[in-house]
Amino acid sequence: MEIEHIRKSRTHGPIIVLRTSTPENREHKEIEHNQNLFSSQLTTAFFSDHPKMSSATLLLLLLTLSSAVLNASSFHHRHRHRHPASHNYKDALTKSILFFEGQRSGKLPANQRMNWRRNSGLSDGAAMKVDLVGGYYDAGDNVKFGFPMAFTTTMLSWSVIEFGGVMKSELGNAKTAVRWATDYLLKATAQPDTIFVQVGDANKDHACWERPEDMDTQRTVLKIDRNYPGTDVAAETAAALASASLVFRKSDPKYSKILLKRAIKVFAFADKFRGSYSDGLKSYVCPFYCSYSGYQDELLWGAAWLQKATRSPTYLNYIQANGITLGADESDNTFGWDNKHAGAKILLSKAFLVQKVQSLHDYKGHADSFICSLIPGSPSSQTQYTPGGLLFRMDSDNLQYATSASFLLVTYAKYLTKTHKVVNCGGAIVTPRRLRTIAKKQVDYLLGDNPLKMSYMVGYGPRYPRRIHHRASSLPSISAHPGKIDCGSGFTYMHTENPNPNILVGAVVGGPDEHDRYSDERSDYSQTEPATYTNAPLVGALAYLAHSAGQI
């Protein structure tokens, strides 16, 4: 992410249980229960009215009724939450996950599909005599920022936890994307009470336009520890590890236990040694990924994920004792890599709504307040929308807020539907269907239903951004240009009007301004730069929409 990108965001504070059965199975059980109840009620009523009915006639009638109920339930199952398919959400889902392969750092595997990329950063960590090879580059540069990488991991994991059951063939790819991050985060947290939170000097990196395979800028390694704490990035890292442990709980229980054990240790470190990482590392992490919102939101968020992953009373008690202090009742309505309050509220509301944890009753109200702030026309609406209907927070990388809000909307709608609840916004009743409709409109806008009739996902649809602010995408690939392209020479390619030679399929750019205007210019990073934390929540929203449209 480029310097001005975050500086512009300062005003608002830059943002942005694995199931034991699939949603389909649980829905089937619910339908089966309703069938049995319905048949029982009908039988009782019929005997009361027709005590002398012959057994043969009664049997025939009951078979007919049973068939009718089964047909009705089959129709319900096929059409539950069905939305008309405005787009090929399955294709968009595939591409949104593929994007992460283009952001990989480290030694690439034999099955790498984004094959214009090559190995990079193979000596990362050497400056501190540690192995920090791997992980993701955050956006269009070649720096590995631990704070947004951890949030990306948490949101990818949450996408899989909530909607992995309907991802079908893409589930494996989504898990691979999560694991590429968690393998790196395990390396970064291998030393007790220490986290390596960044590899690369952003100021020096941004002074060059180089392929990651060529980069020769200093690979500075930054860390937090007891003397220089970073509660925000540490608690977010704990959230990432805990949520990912749920992703792998069934498919790789050994790995899952490693992740959860590390998450517990990292959260204890975050909570015990408090302080913002951008205080001690300000000259390196600011203005790129300063922790503007403080670290209280990450402590609540991290505790919420550990409560979900461990089901231990330790974290439930922690949330009960510290929730208000950590901002549970604050009215901030922006969710992204810096501010996690809204996500924590939605996540904890599930514990109350679905798992019936009564002590978390208040989080239903906290979650409702956030949701109401997004609803156009709601008495408590605090959200601006463009004339074309896009949720708008700020000029720089605005689509990250549209994708994160869309994910929370479909996820909360899922919880509400399961528990037969609605949202009360100052007397106006908002149904789960309304939440899904708003989320779908945001995703549809991103995919092309907007005034410019263009997709903001690279490689999706007939018209999409061709000159994205992304070093690897805009410079010739190693196979096309084997010779080194040094720091300064790359700017020749950066300033050209030619489309990027390498298509970063699935990348979602920063997006249009508040008037729905978009400039497809490589130099305009606020609109044309993609980021991992924009795609991560979109994965879950697209999985839901693809399933609801009957595409997967």
Secondary structure, DSSP 8 states (H G I E B T S, - for coil): --HHHHHGGGGT-S-----SS-HHHHHHHHHHHHHHHHHHHHHHHHHHH-TT--HHHHHHHHHHHHHHHHHHHHHHHHHTT----SS-HHHHHHHHHHHHHHTB-BS--TT-SSTT---B-TTTTGGGTS-----B--SSSS-EEHHHHHHHHHHHHHHHHHHGGG-GGGHHHHHHHHHHHHHHHHHHT-STT-EEEEES-HHHHHT----TTT--S---EEEE-SSS--HHHHHHHHHHHHHHHHHTTTT-HHHHHHHHHHHHHHHHHHHHS---HHHHSHHHHTTTS--TT-SHHHHHHHHHHHHHHH--HHHHHHHHHHTTTTTTT------SSS--HHHHHHHHHHHHHTT--GGGTHHHHHHHHHHHHHSTT-TT---EE-TTS-EE--SSSTHHHHHHHHHHHHHHHHHHHHHT--EEETTEEE-HHHHHHHHHHHHHHHHT-STT---SBTTSSSS--SS-S-HHHHS--TTT--S---TTTTHHHHT--S--SS--TT-B-----TTS-----TT-HHHH---HHHHHHHHHHHHHHHHHTT--
